[in-house]
Amino acid sequence: MTTRRADSAADDGATDDSATDDSATAAMESLYPFLYADTSDLPAVLEQVRASIVAKVGEIRELRQVITRRDGARLARCAAEMAARFAAGGRLFAFGNGGSATDAQQLATLFLHPAGGAPPQPAFGLANDTSVVTALCNDIGVDVVFARQLGAFGGRHDIAVGLSTSGNSANLLRAFDEASRRGMLTIGLAGYEGGKMAELDSIDYLFVAPSASIHRIQEAQTTIYQVLWELTMQEVPHVPGHTG
Amino acid sequence: MTGPVARDSPEVTRLFELRDLPARDLAGQAEAIAATCHAMAIRFHRGGKLVVFGTGGPSADAQHVAVEFVHPVIVGKRALPAISLTTDVATVTGIAEAEGIDEVFAYQLRYLATPADIALGICVDGDSPSVRAGLKAARDLGMLTVALAGSGGRGAATHLADHVLTAASDDPRVVKEIQVTTYHILWELVHVFFEQPGVLDSGAAP
């Protein structure tokens, strides 16, 4: 209850690799005092849970404000480059593990089947095909599940978007190297302070959600990629060569 | 980077601010969310599982919820049984063709769920016919029914749920983001009740 999973190979939707220490225990106790009190007083527990919910919502609101101040202009520039790639016939490939795999899927369908009459753009989620993913895991290893697919599909007009909360997933690092080698526009979403993704030269645009909570990071990342979609859609009609 | 480089963008700021009011509204539902966590904890305590469903974008959210509960993010939190009804493409497309798309969740619920279970239907506008049919099948079975809906909770599906948590926006993207926060919080705080076994036997919630 008091420590986070120290499992660096796993990531996102569900696991985390931050260090375990005493300060985490203290932080946890201050965050969830009711876990450390021996009570079966239902109204008291409900009230403490209510207060915790209000605090969590406050955290995500604040995190979004930090990101818009810090990354607003870069988000706009990134969207303009994405629109140019689509106009040149490019496609978008999105990838991530666990909960981030579902975000990759959401991102792909946002472009491919958008609500409200926006022009559809070709987009794929690289975690969607369980046959491909399990074959690569079994035959080679989980580190190549995205890189190998980008090697098969990716070209110089395409866009690669990788999502991770830790920024450390080995299969994302491999995928960005492959995408960069192929001349793709590379976009990374990470949390904490960016992890190993922050050290890569292969990521053109890295957006970091500076939080220590995997949940708040994922919520902020959802905003980042959905705002990127919205900005890209605003740019698409203005990019020469667009036929959609 | 040096020099007067603009870091913000008025349009990005505007888009991010669209999220703020609905988030504040969610905080206003804290009491209802806490009650939902409690009711879900009672079902898990009795051996029930969580069954999640939604179409389009929410189908990805259904899978996110399932992995959240089955594979806990924090050491020491117990894995809780949860399945998404969106992942078996053979079954989903088979039902869609033979029985119709509206039946995809109701059909699976009838064969995969039990009365002790929890149904969580996620929809952007509250009107998804397949989510509505799923919640109805769940209610007929005697399951605890929970709906996440947008547009302030309007829509027929929400009348079929014991607990309705809403995202106060008409923008499907904003609704999704509020729903991600909502189900993250449901997961984070349902565990609180396992630490206080006395509160699981009260039978106060359905």
Interface residues (C-beta under 8 A of the other chain):
Chain A: M1 T2 T3 R4 R5 A6 G13 A14 T15 D16 T20 Y32 F34 L35 T39 S40 D41 L42 V45 L46 Q48 V49 R50 A51 S52 I53 V54 K56 V57 G58 I60 R61 R64 Q65 I67 T68 R69 R70 D71 G72 A73 R74 L75 A76 G98 G99 A101 T102 D103 Q105 Q106 T109 L110 H113 A115 G116 I214 H215 Q218 E219 T222 T223 Q226 V227 W229 E230 L231 Q234
Chain B: V5 A6 R7 D8 S9 E11 V12 T13 L15 F16 E17 R19 D20 A23 R24 L26 A27 A30 E31 I33 A34 A35 C37 H38 G56 G57 A60 D61 Q63 H64 V67 E68 V70 H71 P72 V73 I74 V75 G76 K77 V124 P172 R173 K176 E177 V180 T181 H184 I185 W187 E188 L189 V192 F193 E195 Q196 P197 G198 V199 S202 A204
